[in-house]
Amino acid sequence: MADVLGVTEAEWDREVLASATPVLVDFWADWCRPCLRLAPVVEGVARELAGQVKVLKCDVEAAPALSNRYGVRLIPTLVLFKDGQVVAELVNPGTRQAILDALAPHLGS
């Protein structure tokens, strides 16, 4: 996933909470089949919305404190942060359009 970089607990505040751009975080795990199926969709959204939203992946196995902090219980879960706050959450969204529809009200101004 060249267009979607991973984020660690050490980078979280800088890359997500302090970002001037909205950030979509894909909470996932490498053993999760729905996560693997969603990965190319997320990468496509990252390419399509480049410059409007930063897309990052957070491995729930490597960063359990982050998934707990944001109440991620099922994966894949996409969480949109704007100005350091959670503004949208999608659990197993499935389609590109579902993701774009959830992001639309939070992008732009």
C-alpha positions as semicolon CSV with decimal commas, in nm:
position;residue;x (nm);y (nm);z (nm)
1;M;0,000;0,000;0,000
2;A;0,238;0,267;-0,125
3;D;-0,015;0,550;-0,088
4;V;-0,113;0,462;0,269
5;L;0,156;0,469;0,536
6;G;0,144;0,306;0,876
7;V;0,126;0,512;1,193
8;T;0,267;0,408;1,530
9;E;0,180;0,515;1,882
10;A;0,499;0,726;1,889
11;E;0,393;0,918;1,576
12;W;0,022;0,945;1,660
13;D;0,005;1,294;1,809
14;R;0,216;1,448;1,531
15;E;0,069;1,261;1,236
16;V;-0,298;1,245;1,342
17;L;-0,393;1,483;1,620
18;A;-0,176;1,778;1,510
19;S;-0,244;1,740;1,138
20;A;-0,375;2,048;0,958
21;T;-0,536;1,810;0,707
22;P;-0,818;1,570;0,799
23;V;-0,677;1,221;0,868
24;L;-0,851;0,892;0,788
25;V;-0,707;0,610;0,997
26;D;-0,765;0,251;0,889
27;F;-0,751;0,031;1,201
28;W;-0,662;-0,316;1,074
29;A;-0,463;-0,636;1,132
30;D;-0,275;-0,856;0,886
31;W;-0,479;-1,165;0,987
32;C;-0,813;-0,990;0,917
33;R;-0,954;-1,098;0,579
34;P;-1,207;-0,811;0,555
35;C;-0,921;-0,571;0,629
36;L;-0,716;-0,718;0,346
37;R;-1,014;-0,695;0,108
38;L;-1,070;-0,330;0,206
39;A;-0,703;-0,232;0,170
40;P;-0,710;-0,162;-0,207
41;V;-1,030;0,039;-0,163
42;V;-0,866;0,252;0,107
43;E;-0,558;0,299;-0,109
44;G;-0,777;0,411;-0,399
45;V;-0,954;0,664;-0,175
46;A;-0,612;0,790;-0,060
47;R;-0,507;0,848;-0,422
48;E;-0,842;1,002;-0,518
49;L;-0,846;1,245;-0,225
50;A;-0,473;1,323;-0,214
51;G;-0,424;1,672;-0,073
52;Q;-0,769;1,674;0,089
53;V;-0,722;1,395;0,342
54;K;-0,423;1,207;0,479
55;V;-0,483;0,831;0,497
56;L;-0,291;0,619;0,749
57;K;-0,307;0,258;0,868
58;C;-0,289;0,159;1,234
59;D;-0,219;-0,207;1,308
60;V;-0,431;-0,294;1,613
61;E;-0,184;-0,567;1,710
62;A;0,111;-0,325;1,712
63;A;-0,081;-0,037;1,873
64;P;-0,344;-0,183;2,108
65;A;-0,352;0,131;2,323
66;L;-0,470;0,335;2,025
67;S;-0,747;0,095;1,930
68;N;-0,859;0,091;2,295
69;R;-0,839;0,471;2,322
70;Y;-1,075;0,513;2,027
71;G;-1,306;0,225;2,110
72;V;-1,218;0,014;1,809
73;R;-1,373;-0,326;1,878
74;L;-1,424;-0,459;1,525
75;I;-1,192;-0,432;1,229
76;P;-1,166;-0,296;0,975
77;T;-1,271;0,035;1,127
78;L;-1,200;0,367;0,960
79;V;-1,189;0,674;1,185
80;L;-1,176;1,029;1,047
81;F;-0,999;1,292;1,256
82;K;-1,033;1,664;1,190
83;D;-0,855;1,920;1,407
84;G;-0,753;1,635;1,638
85;Q;-1,111;1,521;1,700
86;V;-1,301;1,213;1,580
87;V;-1,567;1,333;1,335
88;A;-1,668;1,006;1,166
89;E;-1,632;0,632;1,215
90;L;-1,706;0,351;0,972
91;V;-1,700;-0,013;1,077
92;N;-1,633;-0,244;0,781
93;P;-1,756;0,011;0,525
94;G;-1,708;-0,228;0,234
95;T;-1,733;0,013;-0,057
96;R;-1,547;0,310;-0,191
97;Q;-1,871;0,506;-0,212
98;A;-1,955;0,443;0,155
99;I;-1,616;0,586;0,249
100;L;-1,648;0,886;0,018
101;D;-2,000;0,959;0,146
102;A;-1,880;0,957;0,507
103;L;-1,582;1,181;0,428
104;A;-1,761;1,436;0,209
105;P;-1,915;1,654;0,482
106;H;-1,577;1,689;0,654
107;L;-1,358;1,780;0,357
108;G;-1,312;2,117;0,196
109;S;-1,356;2,414;0,422
